[in-house]
Structure formats: structure tokens, C-alpha cells
Amino acid sequence: MLTIAAYVIGLALVVAVVFAVVWFVFGRGEDLPPLEKGTTLTRLPRAGITGDDVRALVFRQVTRGYQAQEVDWALEKLARELDDLRAVVHDLTVRAEEDEAAADTGPLPEVDPSRRR
């Protein structure tokens, strides 16, 4: 009888230790409250979007995929950023071509070797 009691107490201690370890490692199993309506985890900086910003995008999932409004917002913001960057590249290209054309005065005049001192 004493052996059975020792096994039961030992088993209870093992279960308690395993439960405590799991509880500390994984938490108490509480669910986070739902996000308020209109709140999103999707974030992008106002300007200067980098590749890491795009890779870190998180969209709220709904029954059939992602929240369409969030994806549309992110794509519009990225499109505006690309348009701005392309406009800057175009302006710099035009300015470089104008500077190059202004600096180009034609071939250098040839110097008559007999006129050299």
C-alpha cells in the first residue's frame, strides 16, 4: 500500500513540475483582447520607405485572406514612394545631361606647331 502511495505522490510531483515548466515557458494561455475596430498592425514610415519596412509589413487576416483596405493602403503608399523616387531620378538625369551639354564646347582647337616658342 505504501508503494502505491509513493508512486501516486511521485507522479503528482512530476505532473506539477511539468505543468510549472510549461506554464513559465509558454505563458498562462490567455488570449489577447481583439483589436479595436479600425486599428491595424500595418505600419509604414511617412517617407523614405526601405526594403526592410516592406518586408516587415503585417496585414490583419480575415476569413478569406487579408484585410483588403490595409493591402490597398500599403500598395498605394509604396506606389507614391516609387513615383517620387522615379521623379527624383528623372530630374537628376535631366540636370546631368544639361550640365554635360553646357560643358561640351566642341573639340579643342589645334595649335600650329610652327607658332610654338
HELIX and SHEET records of a PDB file:
HELIX    1   1 LEU A    2  PHE A   26  1                                  25    
HELIX    2   2 GLY A   51  ARG A   55  1                                   5    
HELIX    3   3 ALA A   68  ALA A  103  1                                  36    
HELIX    4   4 PRO A  113  ARG A  115  5                                   3    
SHEET    1   A 2 GLN A  61  VAL A  62  0                                        
SHEET    2   A 2 GLY A  65  TYR A  66 -1                                        
END                                                                             
